[in-house]
Amino acid sequence: MLKIEHLTKTFGDRRAVDDLSLEIGKGEIYGFIGHNGAGKTTTLKSVCGIQSFDEGEISLDGVSVTDEPIRFKGQIAYIPDNPDLYEFMSGIKYLNFIADIFGVGESERRERIEKYAAIFELTDDLAQPISAYSHGMKQKLAIISAWLHNPRLIIMDEPFVGLDPKAAHSLKEMMREVCDSGGAIFFSTHVLEVAEKLCDKIAIIKNGKLIKEGTMEQVKGDESLEDVFLELEAEK
């Protein structure tokens, strides 16, 4: 499904991402782990076509993010770590705006908005301006908007930050449903317990370089993911 081949991005003299190659298949929840500044967000933004990169190739089932950006972006959704929403809009106007961009029909958008707003207990707040929303409410709205057009690949940067336990549980179930229907999830997280329980595969990145990748069993063996991560972080 998603192929990242020899991705390299430099900011000045610093290589934020250094020759990174990953492949994410259909049905996989893929966790991306690393310390602050390791290159996770740069990678995710490059995958989404938000961040340009110096070398490498990113494609989704053969569709290149650089050669066919509109076609590529039409098949994905991206939730940043701090959703930047149009706060002058109401929640429902924002969701309809996103649905319009992706060409979601009236009946489909209504059904999906009702479904996911109910899941996140946001139904009664959709008429309110986004400027009145808490951080957690904005995060929920961003998640709903990402699910509206039934994307094949959903990319998320620290998606559980700001969510209450019930909302976090609902998001985990929604992520698994996407994969059960043939899609895939690629997300970064600092919550290693969540990654260990939820992910089919993980990659650990350090100073822009991939240092370990594979299924959860391949990466952690008989240890906890936290122990493995801390051991790898301690190595020079």
Secondary structure, DSSP 8 states (H G I E B T S, - for coil): -EEEEEEEEEETTEEEEEEEEEEE-TT-EEEEE--TTSSHHHHHHHHHTSS--SEEEEEETTEETTTSHHHHHTTEEEE-SS----TTSBHHHHHHHHHHHTT--HHHHHHHHHHHHHHTT-GGGTTSBGGG--HHHHHHHHHHHHHTT--SEEEEESTTTT--HHHHHHHHHHHHHHHHTT-EEEEE-S-HHHHHHH-SEEEEEETTEEEEEEEHHHHHTTS-HHHHHHHHHH--
